[in-house]
């Protein structure tokens, strides 16, 4: 395996990992909020969270590009300084995080909904605060589902293409991930390189799906 292919794999894992670090806390928090709270505008929040599942990734990329452009709301003209996000690994992480967030939030919501609320009520009746109930009862019982949510989010970030190429470009050694490198290889007609990259992608995807299935199977077996 060539050094350039290893560099692409490393960049992909770094970008997916960074995206997961961004999306996982927010996605888990949203999952808990939607599973355990009733509030005005809940349907609106659910819709906004789910939007990246429906929108073309290129549309998401364009919106991020407009957001961080020099004249955009988070651009140099508005803030007075440049955040230096566009066409960097940070942009790739951000784009991948946006598309991974709905999957993490939906899976986390399911994990929290599988926790019997009576157990939480019992804990509070024994004097536990809401925070301690969350930490000592809810999170441990939902941990396998939450782990599956994080792994699925990582997997979704791993294969992100459309939004990433718009806000981060396809820069070898900096923002070129497996998905971008496969596309470039197809354009150049480099079939041997494409086959290697696709094989690597299949290996990583297989490992991630295997982990998710094991976590889901263990969770359902415990409930049974």
N, C-alpha and C positions, 0 to 999 in steps of 0.2 A: 504494500500500500504506500503510495507516494506521500511525500511531506505535504503537498498541497491539499490532498484529500483529507489527511489528518487535520490540517488547519481548518478546513471547511467543517469537519465534524466537530472540532473544538469550538469554533465560532457558533455553530448551531446549538450546542449544549449550553454555552454561556448565555446566548440570547434567550433560549427557552427557560433556563434557570432564572435569569433576571426577570423575565416576564412573569414567571410563577411567583417570585418573591413580591412582585408588585400586585398581582391579581389575587393571590390566595388569601391574604388577610381581609381584603375588601370583599371578595366573593363569599368567604365564610361568614363574615359579619352580615352581609346582605341575606345570605341563606337563613341565618338565625332570625333576623328581623322579619323576613317574609313567612317563616314557619311558626313563629311564636308571638307575633305582635299584630294587633289590628289597629289601623290608623287611617285617617283621611288621606286619600291619594294613593293607597296601597296598589290599586290596579295600575295607576300611572307609573309607579316605581317598577312594578313587574314588567310593564311594557318597555320602559327605557332600558332595563337590565337585559331584556331579551333581544333588543334591536340588533346588536352585532351578529346574532345568529341568522338574521334575515337579510340584512344589508350586504351588498357585494363588498368584499374586502377592499376593492379599489375605491369605493365610496368612503369607507372608513379612513383609508389612507389619505384621500383628498381632504377630508375634514381635519385630520391631524396636521396635514401640511398647511392648511389655511390658518389653523390655530396657532402654529409656531412660526409662521412666516414673519418676516420683519415688520410688516404692517398689520399682523394679526393680533388677537387679544393677548397672547402670551409672547408676542414678538418684541424685538428690540425697540421699536418706536413706542410701544405701549408701556413697557417696563423700564425703559431707559438703559437697559443692558441686554446683552445677548445670552440666552440660556444655552446656546450651542448644543441644540438637540438634533436638528435636522441633519441627515446623512452621517449619522454616527451610530455606534452600537446602542446608545441610549434610545435612539429613535426606533431601532429594530425591536428592542425590549418593550418599549411603550406600545408599539403597534401590535405586537404579539400578545401583550397583556390585555389590550382592549378586546381582541377577538376570543381570548381564553376566558375572560371574566364571566360571561353568561353560563358557560359550561360548568365552571367551578361553583357559581352561585346556585344553579339548579340542582346540582348533585349534592351540595351541602344542605340545601333546603330539604331534600328528600331524607338525608341522614338525620337531620334534627326532627323531622316529622315522625321518624320511626322510633324516637325515644318517647316512652310512655309519659305523658304529662303528670300522671298520678305520682310517679317517682319523684318528680321535681317538687310537687306539692307536699309530698311526705317529708322531703328534706327541709323545706321551709317551715313546715309545722314543727320540726324538731329544733328550730332555731337558726337554721342556716340562712344567711343573707342571699339575695338574688345572685350576687357575684359568686359567693362560695358554692351555691347550688349549680351555677353554670360550670365552675371549674371542677367541682368534685363529683358531680352527677352527670350533667348533660354532656359535656365534652368527652369524658371517658366512654360513655355509652355510644356516642356518635363517632368515635375515633376512626373506626374502619371506613365508614362512609366518607368522612372528611379526608382521610388519606386517599381514598379513591378519587375524590374531587380534585385533590392537588395533582395526582398523577395524570388524570384526564386533562386538566388544564395545561400541564407540562407538555403532554402529547399534542394538544391543539396548537400550542405555541411553537412546537417543534416543526410543524408543517405549514406554518403561516407563510404566505407568499404575496398576495395582492397588496395588502396595506403596507407591508414591509418594503417592497420594492419602490413604492412611491415616496415614503418619508425617509428611508435609509439608503436607498439605492442598492446597487449590486457591486460593492467594493471588495475585491479579494483581500482576505486577511483582516477585514474590519467588519463588514456587514454581510458578506456572502455566506448564506446558510445553505444547507442541503437542497432545499426547494429551489432557491435561486440558482445554484450551481447546476442542478439538473436541467432547468429551463435553458440556461446558457449553453450547456453541452448539447442539447437537442438543436438549438439554433446553429451551432457550429458544426453539427454533424459528427461529433466525437462520441460514437456509440460505445466504445470501450469504457470511457470515463463515465458516461451516463449509467451503464450497467453497474459499475462499481458503486456509484452514488446511490442508485436505486436499491442495490443489495444492502448497503449500510442502513438506508432508511427503513427497509423491511425488517432488518434485525432489531433496530431500536423500537419500531412500532410494535413488533411482536412481543418484545420484552415488556413494554408498557401495558399492552392489552392483557398479557398474562398476569401481571401484577394486579391490575384492576379486577380481573375475573376471580383471582384468588381472594382478594379482599371482599368482593361482593358475595362470593360463595360462602366465605366464613361468616359474614354478617347474616346472611339468610339462614345458614345452618344454626347459628346461635338463637335466632328468633324462633326457629322451628322447635 
